[in-house]
Amino acid sequence: MSVEVERKFVCDPDIKNKLRDIGAVCVGQCRFQDQYFDSPDFSLTLNDVWLRCRQGCWELKCPAMEKMQGWEEDQAERLCTRYREITILPEIIAKVREVMKEKCEEQNGLINPLAEKEYKESDKQGPKEEKGRPETSREIDQKNPVTSLDEKPLNPRADVEKCIAAGIEHSNQCCAESSSDLSWLREMNLAPFAKFTTERCSFSLTEEGEEGGIHVDLDQADFGYCVGEIEVLVPDGKEVQSALHKIQRTAERLGLAGDQRVKGKMDVYLQRFFLH
């Protein structure tokens, strides 16, 4: 398992020329569709865990939050995120079960730490004011904020079948399943709640005298959000500090300013369709 260390940034019209000027090479363009899954009470999302099916392949992103001495207050650390990405299906299922179990235990006694602030604010405002919390599956069904590319409302259970079917059709090694293997989704009451397509242009950059490449992706989501990301992939728990240095140097060479973390596609998607 590896860790993705990355920094998001706002794309300006001249970003491709800036990348070429610092020696980055365009390695290709692609178009892919992401479909995100969760339980009706958003057990995964509230724990910063993201289960998605991308072009028939299952992926799970979990936060890697180990603290490093001397880096807690560093700007490079504040502007970057670190996630472990699991792509082996049995490991994905095991991790999802673990998170769901922890969520169940919290509901029986403790408030989810990630949602505690929202609950407190909601209590102050009264029972009718519930800003900042994910909507229930019933509320989502009533509003139908998520639509497919042809503008038809998302049908959670039907799209589960389509997602698996896509995996079979593409014959991907990471997700070559039969329709009977949907039992783990049904068991944990997981259904799609977000679906969008991304146009991506990817660049690769290697610093002189440095091992390990730097990847830069420029993403345009079909719901109108454009964002770039500088990414370095490192072994789990190792070389994170070096990755942060590489990302910071690359950002400086590209002239990226600002001291606030830029939102990712899912952050913006949730804000637009769920938290307004």
C-alpha positions as CSV (number, residue, x, y, z in Angstrom):
1,M,0.0,0.0,0.0
2,S,1.3,3.4,-0.9
3,V,0.5,7.0,0.2
4,E,-0.5,9.8,-2.1
5,V,0.9,13.1,-1.0
6,E,-0.6,15.9,-3.0
7,R,-1.4,19.6,-3.2
8,K,-4.4,21.0,-5.0
9,F,-4.1,24.3,-6.8
10,V,-6.3,26.6,-8.9
11,C,-5.6,26.3,-12.6
12,D,-4.9,29.5,-14.5
13,P,-5.2,29.8,-18.4
14,D,-1.4,29.6,-18.8
15,I,-0.7,26.6,-16.5
16,K,0.2,24.2,-19.3
17,N,2.9,26.6,-20.7
18,K,4.2,27.0,-17.1
19,L,4.5,23.3,-16.7
20,R,6.4,22.9,-20.0
21,D,8.7,25.8,-19.0
22,I,9.9,23.9,-15.9
23,G,10.5,20.7,-17.8
24,A,7.2,18.8,-17.3
25,V,6.2,16.5,-20.1
26,C,2.6,15.8,-21.0
27,V,2.1,12.0,-20.7
28,G,-1.5,11.9,-21.9
29,Q,-5.1,12.9,-21.6
30,C,-8.0,10.8,-20.5
31,R,-11.7,10.9,-19.6
32,F,-13.1,8.8,-16.7
33,Q,-16.2,8.5,-14.6
34,D,-16.2,8.3,-10.8
35,Q,-19.1,6.9,-8.8
36,Y,-18.9,7.3,-5.0
37,F,-20.6,4.9,-2.6
38,D,-21.7,5.3,1.0
39,S,-24.3,4.3,3.5
40,P,-27.5,6.3,4.1
41,D,-25.9,8.0,7.2
42,F,-22.7,8.7,5.3
43,S,-20.5,6.5,7.6
44,L,-17.6,6.6,5.2
45,T,-17.7,10.3,4.1
46,L,-17.9,11.6,7.7
47,N,-14.7,9.7,8.5
48,D,-12.9,11.1,5.4
49,V,-13.0,7.6,3.7
50,W,-13.9,7.5,0.0
51,L,-15.1,4.4,-1.7
52,R,-15.4,4.8,-5.5
53,C,-15.7,2.9,-8.7
54,R,-13.6,4.4,-11.5
55,Q,-14.2,3.0,-14.9
56,G,-15.0,-0.4,-13.4
57,C,-12.1,-0.4,-10.8
58,W,-12.8,-0.2,-7.1
59,E,-10.6,2.2,-5.1
60,L,-10.7,3.2,-1.4
61,K,-8.9,6.3,-0.2
62,C,-8.2,6.6,3.6
63,P,-6.4,9.4,5.4
64,A,-2.8,8.9,6.3
65,M,-2.4,11.2,9.3
66,E,0.9,10.2,11.0
67,K,2.4,13.3,12.5
68,M,6.0,14.2,11.7
69,Q,8.1,16.1,14.1
70,G,8.9,19.6,12.9
71,W,6.2,19.6,10.2
72,E,3.0,20.1,12.0
73,E,3.0,23.9,11.4
74,D,4.9,24.0,8.2
75,Q,3.1,25.5,5.2
76,A,3.9,22.6,2.9
77,E,2.2,20.3,5.4
78,R,-0.9,22.5,5.8
79,L,-1.4,22.8,2.0
80,C,-1.1,19.1,1.3
81,T,-3.2,16.0,1.9
82,R,-2.0,12.4,2.4
83,Y,-4.2,9.4,1.6
84,R,-3.6,5.7,1.4
85,E,-5.2,4.3,-1.7
86,I,-6.3,0.6,-1.6
87,T,-7.1,-1.1,-4.9
88,I,-7.2,-4.7,-3.9
89,L,-10.9,-5.6,-3.5
90,P,-10.6,-8.0,-0.4
91,E,-8.6,-5.3,1.4
92,I,-11.1,-2.6,0.4
93,I,-14.0,-4.7,1.8
94,A,-12.1,-5.4,5.0
95,K,-11.3,-1.7,5.6
96,V,-14.9,-0.6,4.8
97,R,-16.2,-3.2,7.3
98,E,-13.8,-1.8,9.9
99,V,-14.9,1.8,9.4
100,M,-18.6,0.8,9.4
101,K,-18.1,-1.1,12.7
102,E,-16.4,1.8,14.3
103,K,-19.2,4.1,13.2
104,C,-21.8,1.7,14.7
105,E,-19.9,1.7,18.0
106,E,-19.8,5.5,18.0
107,Q,-23.5,5.7,17.4
108,N,-24.1,3.5,20.4
109,G,-22.1,5.7,22.7
110,L,-20.0,8.5,21.3
111,I,-20.5,11.3,18.7
112,N,-18.3,11.0,15.6
113,P,-15.4,13.4,16.2
114,L,-15.5,14.6,12.7
115,A,-19.1,15.6,13.0
116,E,-19.1,16.8,16.6
117,K,-18.8,20.4,15.7
118,E,-21.8,20.2,13.3
119,Y,-23.9,18.5,15.9
120,K,-23.1,21.2,18.5
121,E,-24.0,24.0,16.0
122,S,-27.2,22.2,15.1
123,D,-28.2,21.9,18.8
124,K,-27.7,25.6,19.3
125,Q,-29.9,26.5,16.3
126,G,-32.7,24.1,17.3
127,P,-34.0,20.9,15.8
128,K,-35.1,22.5,12.5
129,E,-31.7,24.0,11.7
130,E,-29.4,21.1,10.7
131,K,-26.8,22.9,8.6
132,G,-23.5,21.1,8.0
133,R,-24.8,17.5,8.2
134,P,-25.2,15.1,5.4
135,E,-28.7,14.5,4.3
136,T,-30.5,11.2,4.8
137,S,-31.1,8.9,1.9
138,R,-34.8,9.8,2.0
139,E,-34.0,13.5,1.7
140,I,-31.6,12.9,-1.1
141,D,-34.2,10.8,-2.9
142,Q,-36.7,13.7,-2.6
143,K,-34.3,16.3,-3.9
144,N,-32.6,14.2,-6.5
145,P,-29.5,16.4,-6.7
146,V,-27.3,13.8,-8.4
147,T,-28.0,13.1,-12.0
148,S,-26.3,11.0,-14.7
149,L,-24.7,12.5,-17.8
150,D,-28.0,12.2,-19.7
151,E,-29.7,14.2,-17.0
152,K,-31.7,11.2,-15.7
153,P,-32.0,10.9,-11.9
154,L,-29.5,8.5,-10.3
155,N,-31.0,5.1,-9.4
156,P,-28.7,3.8,-6.7
157,R,-29.4,0.1,-6.9
158,A,-29.5,0.1,-10.7
159,D,-26.2,2.0,-10.9
160,V,-24.6,-0.6,-8.6
161,E,-25.3,-3.2,-11.2
162,K,-24.0,-1.0,-14.0
163,C,-20.8,-0.2,-12.1
164,I,-20.0,-3.9,-11.7
165,A,-21.0,-4.6,-15.3
166,A,-18.6,-1.9,-16.4
167,G,-15.8,-3.8,-14.5
168,I,-16.6,-7.0,-16.3
169,E,-16.8,-5.3,-19.7
170,H,-13.4,-3.6,-19.2
171,S,-11.8,-6.8,-17.8
172,N,-9.8,-4.8,-15.2
173,Q,-7.6,-6.9,-13.0
174,C,-8.5,-4.9,-9.9
175,C,-12.3,-5.4,-10.4
176,A,-13.1,-8.5,-12.5
177,E,-16.2,-9.6,-10.7
178,S,-19.5,-11.3,-11.4
179,S,-22.8,-9.7,-10.5
180,S,-23.1,-12.2,-7.6
181,D,-20.3,-10.4,-5.9
182,L,-22.5,-7.4,-5.0
183,S,-23.3,-9.0,-1.7
184,W,-20.7,-6.9,0.2
185,L,-22.4,-3.7,-1.0
186,R,-25.9,-4.9,0.0
187,E,-24.6,-6.3,3.3
188,M,-23.4,-2.8,4.4
189,N,-26.2,-0.9,2.7
190,L,-23.9,0.9,0.4
191,A,-25.2,2.7,-2.7
192,P,-23.9,5.5,-5.0
193,F,-24.5,9.0,-4.0
194,A,-22.2,10.9,-6.4
195,K,-21.4,10.5,-10.0
196,F,-19.4,12.7,-12.4
197,T,-17.0,12.6,-15.3
198,T,-13.5,14.2,-15.4
199,E,-11.4,15.3,-18.3
200,R,-7.7,14.9,-17.2
201,C,-4.5,16.1,-18.7
202,S,-1.4,14.6,-17.0
203,F,2.2,15.8,-16.8
204,S,5.3,14.1,-15.4
205,L,8.3,16.0,-13.9
206,T,11.6,14.6,-12.6
207,E,13.8,16.9,-10.6
208,E,17.6,16.8,-11.3
209,G,19.4,14.5,-9.0
210,E,16.1,13.2,-7.4
211,E,14.7,9.8,-7.6
212,G,10.9,9.4,-8.0
213,G,8.8,11.4,-10.3
214,I,6.4,14.2,-9.6
215,H,2.9,14.0,-11.3
216,V,0.7,16.9,-12.1
217,D,-2.9,16.4,-13.2
218,L,-5.2,19.1,-14.5
219,D,-8.8,18.1,-14.0
220,Q,-12.0,19.5,-15.5
221,A,-15.1,18.0,-13.9
222,D,-18.4,18.0,-15.7
223,F,-20.2,19.9,-12.9
224,G,-18.1,23.0,-13.8
225,Y,-15.0,22.7,-11.5
226,C,-11.4,22.9,-12.6
227,V,-8.5,22.0,-10.3
228,G,-4.9,21.0,-10.6
229,E,-2.9,18.7,-8.3
230,I,0.8,18.0,-7.7
231,E,1.3,14.5,-6.5
232,V,4.1,12.3,-5.3
233,L,3.5,8.6,-4.5
234,V,5.6,7.2,-1.6
235,P,5.7,3.8,0.2
236,D,3.4,3.7,3.2
237,G,4.8,5.6,6.1
238,K,8.1,6.5,4.3
239,E,9.6,9.4,2.5
240,V,6.6,11.7,3.2
241,Q,8.8,14.6,4.3
242,S,10.8,14.3,1.0
243,A,7.6,14.3,-0.9
244,L,6.4,17.4,0.8
245,H,9.7,19.2,-0.1
246,K,9.3,18.1,-3.8
247,I,5.7,19.4,-3.9
248,Q,6.6,22.7,-2.3
249,R,9.5,23.3,-4.8
250,T,7.3,22.4,-7.7
251,A,4.6,24.8,-6.5
252,E,7.2,27.6,-6.1
253,R,8.5,27.0,-9.7
254,L,5.0,27.2,-11.0
255,G,4.4,30.5,-9.1
256,L,1.6,29.1,-7.0
257,A,0.6,31.5,-4.2
258,G,-1.8,31.3,-1.3
259,D,-1.7,29.9,2.1
260,Q,-5.1,28.1,2.1
261,R,-5.7,24.5,1.0
262,V,-7.6,24.3,-2.3
263,K,-10.7,22.2,-2.4
264,G,-10.8,18.9,-4.3
265,K,-13.5,17.8,-6.7
266,M,-15.5,15.9,-4.1
267,D,-15.3,18.7,-1.6
268,V,-16.9,21.1,-4.1
269,Y,-19.4,18.5,-5.3
270,L,-20.7,17.9,-1.7
271,Q,-20.9,21.6,-1.1
272,R,-22.9,22.3,-4.2
273,F,-25.3,19.4,-4.0
274,F,-25.6,18.5,-0.4
275,L,-24.6,21.3,2.0
276,H,-26.4,24.3,0.4
